[in-house]
Amino acid sequence: MQDIDELYDKKVKCSVCNYEFITKKVRISRLKLIKRDEDFLSYYKGENPIKYNIFVCPNCGFAATESKYSLITSNKKRIILNEITSKWNKRSYGDKRTIETAIETFKLAIYIGQLLDYKKIELGSLSLNLAWLYRINGNKDEEMRFLRLTKNLYEEGFHNESLVDINMDEMKLGYLIGEINRRLGHKDKALKWFSTVKSNKNINSNSILKSMLMDQWRLIREG
Ligand SMILES: [Zn+2]
C-alpha cells in the first residue's frame, strides 16, 4: 500500500504539441531520508523523487524538468518538432519508473537541453542527476562518465555564466566542483576548488556547507 501512496498523478499539458498527459510525482510528505552523499545525492526509504523529475510528452517527445516545461518559444518549438518529434516512437513514461527508464528520460532531457542551448550549469545539473541514477544502480563506469561531463560543464559555467535565475550559488557550485573532482581522483584540483570556497568571504554564513567542505578537505589530506 505504501508504495502506491507514495506516488501521485500530475496532469501536464505539453507546451510543444498541446497534448495532455499524466506523469507521476513523489509525495514530498512521504519522503523518508536515509542518508545524503557529499555531492548532495539523497537516498530515501522508498521512491527517489529524482526518477520523476523529467516530464516526457508521449506524443511529441518533449522532455524537460517541470520548471522548463512551460513557456517555450516558437523557435524552440520548431527545434523540438524537427529534431525530436520527427524521430519519436510514441511511448509513455507516465507509469512507475525503474531506474533504467528514469535514465532514459534524463538522457533525452540532456539531448534536448543541448539542442535548446541551456546554460552549461543547467546541463551540468541534469548530468549530475544522471550520474546519481547510475550510482544508485551500482554502475560505476557510467557514473564516472557522467561525473566527468558534469565537472566539465560546471567548470565552464562557473567561469563564464551568471548564476542569477538558476538554483545555485557560487559557494555551493565551487564546493560541488571540488567534490566531483575528488570523486574522479583529481586531488589537487579538488583542493584548489575547496580552498577557493574556503576563502569566500561569505562562507561563515553557510555553516553546513563549511563543515562539509572541511570534512572533504581533510579526507583528501589524510587519504
Ligand atoms: Zn508534446
Residues whose N, C-alpha, C, O or C-beta is under 5 A from the ligand:
A	BS01	ZN	C14 V16 C17 N18 Y19 C57 N59 C60 G61 F62
